[in-house]
Amino acid sequence: MAQVAVFMGSLSDEDKMRPCADLLKELGVDCVFTVTSAHRTPERTARLVSELEADGCQVFICAAGLAAHLAGAVAAKTIKPVLGVPLTASQLGGMDALLATVQMPPGYPVGTLALDKVGAKNAAWLAAQIIALHDPELAERLKAARDKFKEDVERAAATL
């Protein structure tokens, strides 16, 4: 059972979103990683949301560039948390995708992360934190990862 669904609007988004799926796997969070489009395959998108939700999916992560309607389309179909990762895909440097992702109407929120790979990684961390609210083992893995971050900084500081 996938706990998290990671949707990309295009296969060309894979290099930016692969870190999200890799981090979820590293944290022990099952995920589906696939392409679906708010505009080109709206029926597939709606079907995926419905099927995954019925199978127990708890969080949806959606990444898209340009008009970036994927997260909003998914938010319209579920009350589960939807996290949006705006992607740089135009001469606007991702600002178009950022605004499309963050400017949702009341009642259909999308938790919007940073652009591209940083946003992809933080979407994975946030999805894991949401799931960890009811999964003590995952919460311990998250705490251990944070402890390692702390140790890495302290080790780096000691080398100066």
C-alpha positions as CSV (number, residue, x, y, z in Angstrom):
1,M,0.0,0.0,0.0
2,A,1.4,3.4,-1.0
3,Q,1.3,5.9,1.9
4,V,2.3,8.7,-0.4
5,A,1.6,9.4,-4.1
6,V,4.2,11.5,-6.0
7,F,2.7,12.8,-9.2
8,M,4.6,14.7,-11.9
9,G,3.0,16.5,-14.8
10,S,5.6,15.3,-17.2
11,L,8.3,12.7,-17.6
12,S,10.8,15.6,-18.0
13,D,10.1,16.4,-14.3
14,E,11.7,13.1,-13.2
15,D,15.2,14.5,-12.5
16,K,13.8,17.2,-10.3
17,M,11.4,14.8,-8.4
18,R,13.5,11.6,-8.1
19,P,15.0,12.9,-4.9
20,C,11.5,13.0,-3.4
21,A,10.8,9.3,-4.1
22,D,14.4,8.3,-3.1
23,L,14.1,10.1,0.3
24,L,10.7,8.5,1.0
25,K,12.1,5.1,0.2
26,E,15.1,5.9,2.5
27,L,12.7,6.8,5.3
28,G,10.7,3.6,4.8
29,V,7.6,5.3,3.4
30,D,5.9,3.4,0.6
31,C,5.1,5.6,-2.4
32,V,3.8,5.6,-5.9
33,F,5.9,7.6,-8.4
34,T,4.2,8.4,-11.6
35,V,3.3,10.9,-14.4
36,T,-0.2,12.3,-14.7
37,S,-1.4,15.6,-16.0
38,A,-4.1,18.0,-14.9
39,H,-4.6,19.0,-18.6
40,R,-3.6,16.1,-20.8
41,T,-4.9,13.2,-18.6
42,P,-7.5,14.7,-16.2
43,E,-9.5,11.5,-16.0
44,R,-6.3,9.5,-15.2
45,T,-5.5,12.0,-12.5
46,A,-8.9,11.7,-10.9
47,R,-8.9,7.9,-11.2
48,L,-5.4,7.7,-9.5
49,V,-6.5,9.9,-6.6
50,S,-9.7,7.8,-6.1
51,E,-7.9,4.5,-6.3
52,L,-4.9,5.5,-4.2
53,E,-7.1,7.1,-1.6
54,A,-9.3,3.9,-1.4
55,D,-6.1,1.9,-0.9
56,G,-5.0,4.0,2.0
57,C,-2.8,6.7,0.5
58,Q,-2.4,9.5,3.1
59,V,-0.5,12.3,1.3
60,F,-0.3,13.4,-2.3
61,I,2.7,15.3,-3.6
62,C,2.2,17.0,-6.9
63,A,4.9,18.6,-9.1
64,A,4.4,20.7,-12.2
65,G,5.7,23.7,-14.0
66,L,4.2,26.4,-16.2
67,A,0.5,26.6,-15.3
68,A,1.1,24.0,-12.6
69,H,-2.5,23.0,-12.1
70,L,-1.8,19.4,-11.0
71,A,-1.7,20.0,-7.3
72,G,-5.0,22.0,-7.5
73,A,-6.6,19.4,-9.6
74,V,-5.7,16.8,-7.0
75,A,-6.8,19.0,-4.1
76,A,-10.2,19.2,-5.8
77,K,-10.5,15.4,-5.6
78,T,-9.4,14.6,-2.0
79,I,-9.4,15.9,1.5
80,K,-6.0,14.2,2.1
81,P,-3.1,16.6,2.4
82,V,-1.8,17.8,-1.0
83,L,1.8,19.1,-1.1
84,G,2.8,21.1,-4.2
85,V,6.3,21.4,-5.7
86,P,6.4,24.1,-8.3
87,L,9.0,23.4,-11.0
88,T,11.1,25.7,-13.2
89,A,9.9,25.2,-16.8
90,S,9.7,28.6,-18.4
91,Q,11.4,31.9,-18.9
92,L,9.6,33.1,-15.7
93,G,12.0,31.0,-13.6
94,G,9.3,29.0,-11.8
95,M,7.4,32.1,-10.6
96,D,4.4,31.0,-12.8
97,A,4.4,27.6,-11.2
98,L,4.9,28.9,-7.7
99,L,2.0,31.3,-7.9
100,A,-0.3,28.7,-9.6
101,T,0.5,26.2,-6.8
102,V,0.3,28.6,-3.8
103,Q,-2.8,30.6,-4.8
104,M,-5.5,28.1,-4.1
105,P,-9.1,29.1,-3.3
106,P,-10.3,28.7,0.3
107,G,-11.1,25.1,1.2
108,Y,-8.7,23.6,-1.3
109,P,-5.3,24.2,0.2
110,V,-2.0,23.0,-1.3
111,G,1.0,23.1,1.1
112,T,3.5,24.6,-1.3
113,L,7.2,23.9,-1.0
114,A,10.3,25.4,-2.7
115,L,11.1,25.1,-6.3
116,D,12.6,22.0,-7.9
117,K,14.9,19.5,-6.0
118,V,14.9,21.4,-2.7
119,G,11.1,21.4,-2.8
120,A,11.0,17.8,-3.8
121,K,13.1,16.8,-0.8
122,N,11.2,18.9,1.6
123,A,7.9,17.5,0.3
124,A,9.2,14.1,1.2
125,W,10.2,15.2,4.7
126,L,6.8,16.9,5.2
127,A,4.8,13.9,4.0
128,A,6.8,11.7,6.3
129,Q,6.2,14.0,9.2
130,I,2.4,14.0,8.5
131,I,2.4,10.2,8.4
132,A,4.6,10.0,11.5
133,L,1.8,11.6,13.5
134,H,0.3,8.1,13.7
135,D,3.4,6.0,13.1
136,P,5.8,6.0,16.1
137,E,8.4,4.0,14.2
138,L,8.6,6.5,11.4
139,A,8.7,9.3,14.0
140,E,11.8,7.6,15.5
141,R,13.4,7.4,12.0
142,L,12.8,11.1,11.4
143,K,14.3,11.9,14.8
144,A,17.4,9.8,14.0
145,A,17.8,11.6,10.7
146,R,17.6,15.0,12.4
147,D,20.1,13.8,15.0
148,K,22.5,12.9,12.2
149,F,22.1,16.3,10.7
150,K,23.1,17.8,14.0
151,E,26.1,15.5,14.3
152,D,27.2,16.4,10.8
153,V,27.2,20.1,11.6
154,E,29.0,19.6,14.8
155,R,31.6,17.4,13.1
156,A,32.1,20.0,10.4
157,A,32.5,22.8,13.0
158,A,35.1,20.7,14.8
159,T,37.2,20.5,11.7
160,L,37.6,24.3,11.3
